Structures are given as structure tokens and as C-alpha cells.
């Protein structure tokens, strides 16, 4: 059974699509002169470029989210409070990071 897509999943997919569109336009930019690419292969090359770059771009973001969740754990501390915010868990930060 597949889980329903979250808002974050949707946003990551949308960002990927926008990256592919930007890469396609970049590969076809007239300013590239003789290096400019055209034809039906451009979208495939753009998709490959964005897909190969995504892990390098996503890793720092995921690391920061992980570190923020360590500071703002969803379950809170032993009293059920966020150790950083001192409010009942889950705090607003933990809720935003865990849709």
C-alpha cells in the first residue's frame, strides 16, 4: 500500500518539474551560440541533469530538517514538552517539519 502524498512530496515534485523546465530552457538558450541544443532530446537531457543533481541539492536540506527535528522532537521530552520551545509537543516547528 502506498502512502498518500504529503504537501512536502508535492512541493518537491513541483520543484523538480520546474527545474527540468528551467534546464530545458537553459540548454536551448540562444546565448550559447554553437553550443545551443535543440530537438527532442533536450527534455530528456534536462530531466537527466536535474535528476542527477537532486541528491546533492536535497542532502543538505534533509540534514537540516533532521537536525531541527532533533531539537524539536515530535513527542517532546519526558514531560511532553518541546525542549527548545518549552510548549506542549508537538511544537509548531515539529508540526511544520512533519506534515
JOLINQUI-V575672 format. One record per pair of residues at least 24 apart in sequence whose C-alpha atoms are under 7 Angstrom apart, sorted by sequence separation. I is the first residue (numbers start at 1). J is the second residue. D is the distance in whole Angstrom. If there is no record, write none. Layout:
((I J D) (I J D))
//
This chain:
((69 94 6) (20 46 5) (20 47 5) (20 50 6) (19 50 6) (65 97 7) (6 99 7))
//
